[in-house]
Amino acid sequence: MKQRWFWGTFFLVSAIVLITSQLGIFSYHVGIWTLFLTIALVAIIVTSLRNLIMSGLVFAIALLAIIYAKPLGITALVPWTILGAALLLSIGLSILVHPRWHHNHNWHGHYNHQQPDADTETIHDPNVNLTISMSNSIRYIHSTDFDGANLHVSMGGAKIYFDDVKLRRAEATINVDLSLSGVELYLPRTWQVRLNVNNSLGDIKVNGTPTSAGPVIYLQGQLSLGQLTITYI
């Protein structure tokens, strides 16, 4: 979900709202901050649809339903009911519909996980600090003295590969702060992951099984209204 799509949609919707408000087409009036939030959520819906990011799409719609519960006639549904349904829908749709990732086989025998609109980068730093917002991103971590990582992802999708990493010590810490996002971490099978993520209306999935011995990785932090997938490779 490129930022240019978000901001382009944001200003287009703003123009439409400005014109319709002056024409008096809608009788329901909202405050300026509610209007601003509405435009931002509509922009998220459009860009999520374009990139098939189900978590961003579903939760943006859910938040609009909460904001406009009265004119929609759904005040009997409390916010937690709507958010709970949104979580289940997000998990189900994320399983059935994947973001627009394209997998191409190169001559080295490895897979390139690419997307036309994805932001792709290779990082060689021992201390990785990533902030990803409203975009689809792929990050390859290539480090010979990896010491730890801080991952912040909001309203987007991210694939992060740690398969070409050598640790500086026998242990390392990966801190995550994930909200309204689908994040996939690809970890070496030798890593012994100690999972301590505070999960708030999110889903954590683990694919594969690590070996019985290896360095210890502390994976900790926050997951809110999103999905975290850990895959051992």
N, C-alpha and C positions, 0 to 999 in steps of 0.2 A: 504494500500500500504506500505508494510514493507520496511524499509530502506535497509535491506539486499538485497531485490529484486532490488531496484534502483541501488545500487552500484555494484551488481553482473552483471546486464545488462549493466551498464556503462562501466565496464572493458571488457566485452565480445565484445561490439560494438567497443570499442577503438582498440581491437586487430584486428577485421575485417577491420576497416578503415586503420590501419597501414599497413596491408598486401596488401590490394587492392591499396593503394596509391603507394606502391613500385612496384607493377606489372603494374601500368599505366592503370588500367581498366577504370578509370573515367578521362575524359578530362577537366571537370570543376574544377577549383582550387579555394580554399577559404583560408582565413587567419586562423591563429591558434586559435584565439578567437571565430571565427564563427564556426570552426570545433568543438571546445570544447562545445559550446552551442548546436550544432547539436546533439552531442553524448548524452548530458544531456537530451535533449528533446525526443530523441528516447527512452532513459531509462524510462522517465516519461510515454511515450505512452505504453510501454510494461507493466509496473507495474500498470498503470491505467486500462488497459484491463484485467489484472489478477484479480483486485479487483472491476471491474465494476464501477470505479469512472469516470463518464462521463465528468465532468467539466475539470479534468486534461487531459483526452484524447483529447477532442475537442480543447482546447486552445493550447495544445502542437502541434497538427497538424496545427492549424492556424498560430502559430508562425513560424513553418517550411515553410509554404506556403509564408509568408511574406519575410523570409530570402532568399528563393530560387525562388522568383517570376520570375526573368529573365530566368533561364534555364527551368522553367516550362511553360513559355510563358503566364503568367497571370499578367503582369505588368499593364494591364488596370484596374485591381482591386486595389484600394487604400487600405492601411492597415486598415482604419476604416471600410471599407466595409467587409473585411475578419473577423475582430473582431466582428462586428455586427452580421454577419451570424453565427459565432462561438457561440455567446451568445444565439441566438435563438435555435441553435442546442443543446447546453448544457442544456437549460431549458427543451426542449422537451424530450431529451433522459433521463434526470434526473427524469422526471415524469414517463416515460415508463420503465426505467431500474434502479433498486436500487442497491446500494453497497451490497456486500455479507454479509448482516446481517441475522443471524438466530434467530428466536424468540422461546424460549422454555418456557413452562409453568412449574413453580415449585410448590411444595406442599404448599407453603404459599399463593398461589393464585395470585402471581405477575408474571410479565413477565420478563425474563432475555433476554436482547438484546445482543446476542453474535455473534461472528464471529471467525472462526478458526485462522485467522491472525490478529485479532483486538487486540489492546493494551487496556486492561481494568484496571481501577483503581478507588478506592473509596477515596475521599478526605474529610478530616474533618477540614481543616483550615478555620478560619473566613475570611481570605483574600486569595482568590484563584488566582493563577497565572499559566496559562497554555500556553505552547508553543508546538504546534503540527505541524510537517512538514513531508510531504511525507509518511503518514501512515493513517490507519483507526483506530480510537480511540473511546473508550467509557469512559465517566467520570461520576461517581455518586458523587454528592456533598451532604455530610451529615454533617451539621453544626448546632449547637444550638445557635450560635451567629454570623451568617453570616453578613459580613460588606461590601462585594463587590468582584468583580472579574475582571481580565484582561485576555482576551482570544485572543491568536494569533494563527491562523491556516493558513497554506499555502500549496497548492498543496496536499490536503488530504481530508479526510472525518471525521467528528466528531459528536457524539451524546453526549450531556451534559444534565444531569438530575439534576434539582434543586427541585424536589418534596419533598425531605426529609430535608428541610431547615427551620430554625427559624431565623428571623432577629434580629440583635442587637438593631436596632432602627426602626422607622416607615418608613424608606426609605433606599435605597441602590443603588449603581451604578455598572452596568456591562459594561465594555469597551471591544469593539471587534475590531480586526484588521484581516480581512479575505480576502484572495486573492487566486484565482484559486481553490476554495474549496467548498464543500457542508457541511454546518454546521446546525445541528438541535438542538434547545434549547427547553427543556421540562420544563415548568414553572407552579407553582401552579396557580390554577384558581382564587385565591384571589388576586393575584398580579395585580396592576394597572400599566401597562407598559407605559412609556413615550418614544416613539421610536424616536431617533434622529441619524440615521445612514446615513452617506454620501455614497450614492450608485453610484458607477461608473461602468456601464455596468454589473450590477448584478441583482439579482431577490430576492425580499423579500416576503415571504408568511406567512400568519397567519392562524392557524387552531384553531377553538374554540373561545369562548367568555368568558372573565373574569367576575367575579361577580361585583356588583356595588360598593362595598366597600372593602378596604384592603390597605396594605402597597404600597407605590409608588416605582417603580423600574425604574431608568433611564438607558435605553439601548442606548448606543451611540458609535460612532467610525466610522470605514471605512469598506466598502465592495467593493471589486474590482474583476470583472470577476468571480463571483461565485454565490452561492445561500444560503440564510439564511432563515431557516424555524423556526417559533415560534409556539409551540404547547402548549395549555393550558390543563393541566390534573388535 
